[in-house]
Amino acid sequence: MKNNVWRVIAFVSAALLPVLLLRDFTPSHELRYLAIADDALEQGNCFTFHNNGELYADKPPLFFWFIMLGKTIFGEHKMWFLSLFSLIPAFITILTMDKWCSRAMDLGQRRVAALMLASCGLFAGLAVFLRMDMLMCMFIILSLHTFWQIYSGNVALRNRILFPTYIFLALFSKGPVGLLMPLVATVSFLVMERKAKEIFRYWGWLTWGVLALCCALWFGSVWLEGGAEYLNNLLFHQTVDRAVNAFHHKEPLWYYLVSIWWSMAPWSLLVIGIIVVALRKKVPFFPLEKFLLIAAASTFVMLSLSSSKVAVYLMPAFPLMIYVGVMLLPRWSAVWSRIALAVPASLCALGAAGAFTVGLATDMVPLLGNPFCIGAACVLFIGGLVSLWKLWKSDSVYGSIRSLAATLFAALFTGGFALPEINVSIGYRELCLIAHEKAQATAGRKIYTWNVSRAENMSVHLGYDIVKVSQEEMLGGKCKDGVIILKSKKIKGNGEVEHYLQGKESVVSGRHLIVLP
């Protein structure tokens, strides 16, 4: 029984294997990060980065170092290797939360909480995608856990040094949220507990000294390598400007009030419902429950006040919310907990039935006709019904939660084998291979693109740069010495482009068209 959570991790690992081994890199973020890392390796940079010749101070270097390490070891970017730097932090986050809350939960609750967190929509997604968010989440959770150890009386020097070290690593992973979330969460808790005088016990000279030393080494290295312009961009443009008047991801104040419902699915109704009802009924909270709730709520408020908002920014609050929700579950109405679980289970079964019908009976969505997608739909349908049956038959909701979480991962495992067919729609690897082969037979051996999103990052697959052209340049004959890649939907309705393409040989690759001269 002691290996309860390790069994959850083993099960999740097995379920995610097809995704880790078969998925292509997405152009929007993943290929861009790989291209930035490739440029850094070529230029010999470690602390300053560029994206197609432009400064890229958006993100700190830690995650890029892992990408650069993989390229150095294997000579190319391996999805399975790079995914580990999202997946392992996700598992460490689960293990940390389990250890932290072990005295407040029985073994059944601990298993349920681990399954809920692992299958939480945004958390599960970020556990396999190449982003810095899960790495930052892990360090934030580790810092909050260390704070709690100090607060509970374990004031060993090791913990007092680890606390700011984890905070710096969170900052070094993604940016200012890595520092602000632990600061706001711990200070808010101490103030609400009427212990404001103790703030400097945790945020004293040792904490700020470690942070200042680490930041000085980082910023000094940036200045030596990239100069004052890059440092100014890193310290001000990417922090103050984004928070006050965002140039990217500008959203309204209430953005997270909406996004949380889908990003925490399928457990949003259950977890948020438990917390809201507990607060309304003034249910007494134990100290740990109070800290987790205050940390999550203060993070929610802090991020809502920022101008730049993306759903993934809120993700470090999810482990706190889910675990406090499971702790409160035995004190919540059994009727309402069943309703909160019946809704996602029903949607799971009905949605799967719809997808199954569309896939077999029509060709509206060709992908749904893939045998593995049909299999995934069957798993979701049966699993949804089993979850509903367990809600009906059992006195406890734990069985239904376990069943629904297992269903989601089983469906992901089954559907993951459809990725070789799906990759052509989500990535550029196959597109680049075909375009490169066709380009070699042309005079200039060049690849041009028109209206292709993030086309500049195709260099990761090609090993050389493509040439972006405007419609006027394309129609004017600039692409005669190579092939040109166009996005299919951009062609329809454009009479000039349609006329230009008449009589030209072309190859279809997913949502793109490769046109030969």
N, C-alpha and C positions, 0 to 999 in steps of 0.2 A: 504493500500500500504506500510505502514511502516514495515509490517511483511513479506515483499517480500523474504528476505533471510532466515527467519525462516521457511517459507513454503518450500523452497528448502531443508533445513535441515530435516524437517519432512518427505518430500518425500524420501530423500536418506535413512533416518533411516528405513522407512518402507520397502524399496527395499532391504536393507541389512539384514533384520531380519532372513530369512532362513539360510543365511551364518553364522550369529552369533549363531544361535541355533542348527544347524545341522552338522556343520563342525567338523572334527576330527583334532587333533594337528598334524602338519607336523614333521617328524623326524629330519630334517636337522637343524632347528633353534629352533622351539617352544618346542619340547620335551627336547632338550638340556637345554634350559632356565629353564624349569620346574624341571628337574633333579638337576640342580645347586641350585635352590631355595630349593628343598627338602633337599639337603645335608646341606645347610646353616641352615635350621631350626633344623635339627638333631644335628648339631655341635654347635648350639647356636651362629652362626656368623651373623654379620650385615654388615660388611664392606669388608670382605675377602671371596672369593668364590673358590670352587674347583669343577672340573668336573671329576668324577671317579678317585679321588685321586690326580689329577694333578692341579697345580695352574691355576686359571682362572681369570686373571686380565685384560682380553680383554675389559670388559665393566664396567662402574661405577655402583653403587648399586641401584640407584633410581628405575629403572624398576623392578629389582629383589625384592625390598621391596613390590611393588604392588602384585607380584606373591605370595610372602610369606604371605601377608595380606589375599589374597583370600583363600589360603590353611588353614590359621588359622581360618578364619570365617566359611568356608563351610566343612572343613575336607578333601576336595579334590579340584582338579583344575577344575574350571568351565569356559568353553570357553566364554560364554556370558559375564561373569564378567571381565575376563582378556582382552577381546576385547575392553571393554569400555576405557581402557587406551591407545588405539590407536584411537578409534573412536571419543571420546570426544576431544582430542587434535586436530584432523582433523577439527572438527566443530569450535573449538575456533580459529583455524588458518583462516578459512573462515570468521568468524565473525569479526576478527581483521582486515583482509584485507578489508572487506566491510566497516567497520567504518572508517578506515584509508583513503580510497579512495572515501568516500561518496560525498565529495564536488567537486570531479573532474569527477564524473560520474552521469548520470541520472539513474532513477530507472530501466529502461530496461537494461542498461549496467551492473548495479550491479547484477541483476538477472542472466544475461548471464554469467558474470564473475564467480559467485558462482557456477553455473552449470558446467562450463568448468573446474574449479579447482576440484570440487568434482568428476567429471567423468574422469579426467586425469588419464591415465592408472596406473602409479606408485603410484600416490597419493591415488587413490581408493583402490589399492591393500594393501598399507601400513595402510589404515584406518581400516582394519579388521584383518590383520596378527599381531601376537604378536612379535613386534620388537620395539626397542627404537627410531627408526628414526622419527616417527611422533611426539613423545614427544619432541625430540630435535628440530624438525622443528617448533613446536608451540612456544617454548621459544625463538628461534632465531627470529621469526617474531615479537614476543612481544617486544624483545629487540630493533629491528630495528624501530618498531613503536614508542617506547619510545624515542629513539634517535631523531626521526623526530619531536616529540613534543617539545623536548628541543631545537632543531635546529630552530623550528618555533616560539620560544619565551616563551614556557611554562617551565620555569626553576625552578619550585617548587621542594622543597627538596624531595618530594615523588617520582617524576620522576627521580631525580638524584640518588636515592637509588634503585629504581626499575630497572634502566638500568643495573647496574652490577649484581643485583640479578637474573634477567632473564638470563644473560649471564652465571652466575655460574650454574644455573639450567640446561641450555643447555649442559654445560660441564659435569654436574653431571648425565645427562641422557645418553649420548652416548660417549663423549670423547672430544678430542682437537678441533674438527671442531666446536663444540658449542661455543668455545672462538674465534677461528681464523676467522670464517665467519663474525661475527659482527665487529671484529677489522679491518679486511681487507676491508670490505664493507664501513664502515664509514670513515676510513682514506683515502681510494681511492676517495670517493666522495668529501671530504674536499680538498684534493690535487687538484683534477680536477676543483673544484670551486675556486681554488687559495685562499683557506682559511686554509692553512696548519698550520698557527700560532694558529688556534683555536683548534687544535687536543687535546691539554691538557685541554681544557674546558670540553671535554667529557671523555677523558682518563686521568684524573688528579688523585690527591691523594685520593679523595673519591671513585672513581671507582676502582682503584687498591687496595685501602685499604679494601673495601668490598670483592673483589675477593680474596685477600691475607688471610683475616680472615677466610672466608668460606673454602678455600683450606687448610689452616693450620689445621682447625678442622677435615676436611676429612682425610688428609694425616696423621695427628697425630693419628686418630682412626685406620687407616689402620696399622700403625706401632705398635700400642699397641696390636692389635688383630692378625696381621699376621707376624710381624717382618720385618726386613730390606730387606729380599729377595723378599717378596711380593711387598713392596713399590718400590723397584728398578725395578721390572717387570712392575708395573703400570706406573711409571714415565718415564722410558726410553725405555724398550723393546717394549711396546705397543704404543709409541708415536714416538720417534726419529727413531727407527729401521723400523717401518712401513712406515714412510714418506720418508726415504732415500733409503732403500733397502728392500722392502716389503718381508715378509716371507709368507704372504697370499695375494691373489687378486692382484698380480703384473700384470699390464697391460701397454700397450704403451701410449705415450703422447697423441695420438689422440683418445683414448678410448671414451671419452664423446662426441666427435663429431659424433660418430656413435650411441652410446646408447641413446642419447637424442631423436632421431627420434621415437624410439619405446616406450621409457619410458614416453614421453609426448603425445603419441597417445591418441585419434584421432585428437588432436589439434596442433600437431607439425608443420604441413605445414602452417597452418594459423598463429600461433603465431610467429614462427621463420621467416616466410616470411614477416610479417608486420614489425618486428624489423629490419631485414636486409635491406629491401627497404627503411624504414624511415632513417636509417643511411646513406645509399648510396645517397639518395636524400637530405640529410642534413636537414630533417624536423626539425623545431624548437621544442624542448622539453620543457614542463613546468617543474618547479623545482621538483615536486614529481615524474613525469615520469623519469626525469634524475636520481634521486636517486635510484629508483627501478631498472632501467636498469644498472646503474653502480654497484649496489650491486649484481645483478645476474651475470654480466659479470666478476667481480672481483672474485666471488666465483668459476665460471667456470675455470678461469685461475689458481687460487690457487689449486683447486682439480686436475687439469690436471698435474700440476707440481709435485704432490705427487706420490710416487711410487705405493702405494696401492690404487686401484680404484675398486669401485663397483657402479653400476648404482644408487642404493638408496642413495649414498652419496650426489648426486647432487639435491636431491629432495627439500631441503629448497629454492632452487632458482626458483622452478616452480611457487609458488604463485606470486612472483615478476614479472616473465616473463608473466604469463597469464594476470595479471591485467594491466600491462603496454601495453600489446598487445590489450586488449579490449579498453583501453583509446585511443589508436592510430587508432583503427578500422575505425571510421568515416572519418579519413584523408587518408585512404588507398583506392586503386582502387577497385571498386565494382566488376569488372570482375575477378580480381585475387582472391578476397576473395571467390567468388563463386566457382572458380576452386579448391581452397584450401579446401573447404568444400565438394565439389562434389566427390573428390577422396576418403576420408574415408567413405562417405555415400554409394558410389558405392561398395567399398570393403566390407562394412558391408552387403549389400544386396546380392552380389555375393557369399561371403563366407558363408553366412547363407543358400543360395540356395544349395550350394555344400554340406554343412554338412547335410542338410535336405535329399538330394538325397542319399548320402552315408548311412545315418542312416536308411532310409526306404528300399532302394533297395539292399543293400549288408550287409554282416556281417564283413566287414573289420575292423570296429571300433565298437565293440558291444555297447559301452557306448552311441554312437550317436543314438541308437535305443530306448533309454530310453524316455518315453513319455514327461517328463519335458524338456529333451534336445531338442526334436523335437519342443516342444512348444517355447523354447527359440529361436530356429532357425527361427521359423515363426515370432516371434516378431521382431527379427533383420531384417528379409527380408522386412516385411511391414514397419517397422520404417525407414529403409534405403531409401525405395521408397518414403515415405512421406517427408523425409528430402530433397530428390532431387526435388520433386514436389514443395515444398515451395521455394526452390532456384529459380525455374523456374518462379513461379507465383508472388512472393513477391518482392517489391523494397528493402526490408531490409533482411539481412542475419540472423538477430536475431532469427526469427522463425525457421529457419533450424537448428541453433545451439541448441535451446531449444528442438526441436524434436529429434535430434540425441542423445543428452544427456539423455533425458527421455527414449529413446529406449534402450540405454545401461543398464540403471538401471532396466527397466521393464524386459529385458532379463535376467539380473542377478537375479532378484527376481524369475522369472519362473524357470530358470535353477538351482537355489539354492535348490529346492525340490528334485533334483536328487542326492544330496550329500549323503544320506544314502547308495546309491549304489556305489558312487564314493569313499567314505571314505576308503573302503578296499584297494584302490590303492594309496591313499595319506597318510594314517595314519597307526598306529600300534594297535589301540584299539581292533578291532575285532580279529586280528592275535594273540594278547596276550591273549585274553579271551579263544580262542580255544586251544592255546598251553598250557595254565595253566590247563585247564580242562583235557586235554590228559595227561599232566605230572603227575597229581595227581594219575593216575592209574599205574604209573611206580614205580620201586623199590626205586629210589633215589629222585623222584619228581623234577628233575632238568630240566632246559631248556637250550639247547645248540644252538649256532648259527654259521653258516658258510657263509662268504661272504655276510652278511646282513649289509647294511649301517646304521650307528648310532645305532647299536643294543644295546649298553650299556645303552641307554636312555629308553629302554623298562621298566626299573625299575619303571618309573612313573606309568605305568599301572599295573604292576605286584606286586609292593610292595617289591620286592626282586631282586637281581642281576641275570642276565643270565651269561652263561659261553661261551666265544668265543673260538672256536677251529680252528686249521689249518686243511687242507685237510688230512695231514698225521695222525693227531690225530683222526679225524673222521673215516678214513678208518681203523685205528688201533684198533677200538672198544672202544674208550673212552666214547662214548655216549650211552652205553648200559643201563645205569640206568636212562635215561630220554628221552625226545623227542628232536629232532633237527630241527631247522628252517633253510631252505635254500632258496636262491633267485632263482626262476625258470630259469631265463635266464642264470645263471651261470652254470647250470647243462648241458644244451644242448652242445653237442660237447665234453664234458669231459667224455671220456670212462670209466675211473676208478670210477668216482662218479656214472655214470649211472649203472655200474655193481653192485656197492655197494647198490644201491637202489632197485635192482631187488628183487621182492618177499616181500618187506617191505610195511606195511600198511602206507598210507599217506593221508593227508587232504590238499586240495588246499584252500588258502586264498589270494585272489587277485593275486599279483605277487610273492607270496611265497608258499613254500611247507613245511608242518609240517610232519615230518617223525617219526613214532613210532618205538621203538626198536624191 
